[in-house]
Amino acid sequence: MHTLAIDTCLAALSVGIGGGGKDIVLTRHIGVGHAEHLAPMIEELLAEAGLTPADIGQVAVTVGPGSFMGVRVGLSFASGFALTRGLPTLPITTLEALWLSAPTGAKGAVLIDARRGQVYGQVFDGSSAQPFLLDIDAARAATAPVIEGGGVLIGSGAEIVWPDQKPVAGPYPDLGLLLAAVPQLSPGPLHPLYLRPPDAAPMAKRA
């Protein structure tokens, strides 16, 4: 079964197809404009793989955190693509997707630059640690036990929080690794993980 993988949560836009014996991944560092580029990139990907949309059996997609619009673009496309074809969806957070690049058996943390002096993050140490949005000092305190214990760092926020440490991977998810991890993903509904409210709030109605 072929899997379509999509990541639009950060500045890079990545799409991939796996399951046919050879994984194909396209990544472009576009910054903004994910909505305009996503469908054409998937068409290009399918053409390169010699497939049609009918050959796709499931859709894996990162659900955030990341840019508000980026998360929405990826989830909207994945939901529509899967719903019209009756396909299962495989959600994975951006933090989990980035952690796939960690060395086997490693412990550590993923930190993503959320701007405004904050980072998105999560500790991966075998515990049930949850994703967070924290100021720099608070993020350093939250990750200190695992990092000072020899843990590794991944992501665009790693050197912001730990300027004396070098990340071992990042700053974007590797969809090749995500496709390889598909057998470990569980099908489920797509719910965005924003952690921060959108920048633009609707204007209050006039009296």
matplotlib code that plots the C-alpha trace (Angstrom):
import matplotlib.pyplot as plt

x = [0.0, 1.3, 1.4, 1.3, 3.2, 2.7, 4.5, 3.6, 4.0, 7.3, 9.1, 9.9, 7.2, 7.7, 5.7, 6.6, 5.3, 6.4, 5.3, 6.3, 9.8, 11.3, 10.4, 10.3, 10.5, 10.3, 11.2, 11.3, 12.2, 9.5, 9.0, 5.4, 2.8, 2.3, -1.3, -0.2, 2.6, 1.2, -1.1, 1.4, 4.1, 1.9, 1.1, 4.8, 5.5, 2.9, 4.2, 7.8, 6.5, 4.4, 1.3, -2.2, -4.2, -6.1, -2.9, -2.7, -3.9, -3.4, -2.2, 0.3, 0.5, 2.2, -0.4, 1.7, 2.9, 4.2, 2.9, -0.9, -1.5, 1.0, -0.7, -4.1, -3.0, -1.6, -4.5, -7.1, -5.5, -4.9, -8.4, -10.0, -7.7, -8.5, -12.2, -13.0, -11.3, -12.2, -8.6, -7.3, -5.2, -2.0, -1.4, 2.0, 3.1, 5.9, 7.9, 7.5, 8.4, 11.6, 12.5, 12.6, 16.0, 17.4, 20.0, 18.6, 18.1, 18.9, 17.1, 16.8, 14.5, 13.0, 12.8, 11.3, 11.7, 8.2, 9.5, 8.5, 11.2, 9.4, 9.9, 7.7, 9.2, 9.0, 11.3, 11.8, 13.1, 10.7, 8.4, 4.9, 6.2, 3.8, 4.4, 4.9, 5.2, 7.6, 9.8, 13.5, 14.5, 11.5, 12.3, 15.9, 14.7, 12.2, 14.8, 17.8, 17.5, 17.7, 20.2, 22.6, 22.3, 23.8, 20.6, 20.6, 18.9, 16.9, 15.2, 15.4, 15.0, 17.8, 20.6, 18.3, 17.7, 21.1, 23.6, 26.5, 24.9, 24.7, 21.5, 22.1, 19.4, 16.7, 15.4, 12.7, 11.2, 12.7, 9.8, 12.0, 12.2, 8.5, 7.6, 9.8, 8.0, 4.5, 4.0, 4.4, 1.8, -1.9, -4.8, -6.9, -8.7, -6.6, -6.7, -4.3, -1.8, -1.4, -0.2, -0.6, -3.7, -3.7, -2.1, -5.2, -8.3, -11.8, -12.9, -15.7, -19.1, -20.2, -23.1]
y = [0.0, 3.4, 6.1, 9.9, 11.9, 15.6, 18.2, 21.9, 23.0, 24.8, 26.9, 23.9, 22.1, 18.4, 15.6, 12.0, 8.7, 5.3, 1.7, 0.8, -0.4, 3.0, 6.1, 9.5, 12.8, 16.3, 19.2, 22.9, 25.7, 28.2, 30.1, 31.0, 30.1, 26.5, 26.6, 27.6, 25.0, 21.9, 20.5, 21.1, 19.4, 16.4, 16.2, 16.4, 13.7, 11.4, 11.9, 11.1, 7.9, 6.9, 6.8, 8.4, 9.6, 6.3, 4.4, 6.1, 3.9, 6.2, 9.7, 10.6, 14.2, 16.4, 18.1, 20.8, 22.7, 25.2, 28.1, 28.5, 28.7, 26.0, 23.5, 24.4, 24.0, 20.5, 19.2, 20.6, 19.0, 15.7, 15.6, 16.4, 14.0, 11.1, 11.8, 11.8, 8.5, 6.9, 6.6, 6.3, 9.2, 8.9, 11.9, 12.7, 15.8, 17.9, 17.2, 13.5, 13.7, 15.6, 13.1, 10.3, 11.8, 11.1, 8.3, 5.0, 4.6, 8.3, 10.5, 14.3, 17.0, 18.6, 22.4, 24.5, 28.3, 29.7, 33.3, 36.0, 34.6, 31.2, 27.7, 24.7, 21.6, 18.1, 15.9, 12.4, 10.3, 7.4, 9.3, 10.7, 14.2, 16.4, 19.1, 22.6, 26.3, 28.1, 31.1, 30.4, 30.2, 28.0, 25.7, 25.4, 24.4, 21.9, 20.2, 20.6, 17.1, 15.2, 17.5, 17.8, 14.0, 13.6, 13.9, 15.2, 18.2, 18.5, 21.4, 25.1, 26.2, 24.0, 26.6, 29.3, 27.5, 25.8, 28.0, 25.8, 22.7, 21.6, 19.9, 16.4, 17.0, 19.4, 21.9, 20.1, 16.6, 14.0, 12.5, 9.6, 8.6, 9.4, 7.0, 4.3, 4.8, 4.4, 0.9, 2.3, 5.1, 4.6, 5.7, 8.5, 11.7, 14.8, 17.4, 20.4, 20.9, 24.7, 25.3, 29.1, 31.0, 32.4, 35.8, 37.3, 37.4, 38.1, 41.7, 42.2, 42.8, 46.4, 47.2]
z = [0.0, -0.9, 1.7, 1.0, 3.6, 4.1, 6.2, 6.0, 9.6, 9.3, 6.7, 4.5, 2.5, 2.2, 0.5, 0.1, -1.2, 0.2, 0.1, -3.4, -2.7, -3.2, -1.2, -3.0, -1.1, -2.4, -0.1, -0.8, 1.6, 0.7, 3.9, 3.1, 0.5, 1.4, 0.1, -3.4, -3.6, -1.9, -4.6, -7.5, -5.5, -4.9, -8.6, -9.3, -6.7, -8.2, -11.7, -10.6, -8.8, -11.8, -9.7, -9.6, -6.6, -6.8, -5.9, -2.5, 0.4, 3.4, 4.3, 7.0, 8.0, 10.6, 12.8, 14.5, 16.3, 13.8, 11.9, 12.2, 8.5, 7.7, 10.0, 8.6, 5.0, 5.6, 7.6, 5.2, 2.2, 3.9, 5.3, 1.9, 0.0, 2.5, 2.9, -0.8, -1.2, 2.1, 3.2, 6.8, 8.1, 10.2, 12.4, 13.9, 15.7, 14.3, 17.5, 17.1, 13.4, 14.2, 16.9, 14.3, 13.3, 16.8, 17.1, 18.0, 21.8, 22.5, 25.0, 24.5, 23.4, 20.4, 20.4, 17.6, 17.4, 18.0, 17.9, 20.4, 22.8, 23.0, 21.7, 21.1, 22.6, 24.1, 26.1, 24.8, 27.6, 27.8, 30.0, 29.2, 28.8, 26.8, 24.2, 25.5, 24.5, 26.9, 27.2, 26.7, 30.4, 31.2, 28.3, 29.4, 32.9, 31.5, 29.4, 31.7, 33.4, 30.1, 28.3, 31.2, 31.5, 28.0, 25.9, 22.4, 20.9, 17.6, 16.0, 15.1, 18.8, 20.1, 20.0, 21.1, 24.4, 24.6, 22.8, 23.9, 22.4, 18.7, 17.5, 16.0, 13.4, 12.1, 11.6, 9.5, 9.7, 7.4, 5.5, 4.5, 8.1, 8.6, 5.8, 7.3, 10.6, 9.1, 10.5, 14.0, 13.4, 14.4, 12.2, 13.7, 13.1, 12.3, 15.1, 14.9, 17.7, 17.8, 21.4, 20.7, 19.6, 16.0, 15.6, 13.9, 16.0, 14.5, 15.0, 17.5, 16.0, 16.1, 18.4]

ax = plt.figure().add_subplot(projection="3d")
ax.plot(x, y, z, "-o")
ax.set_aspect("equal")
plt.show()
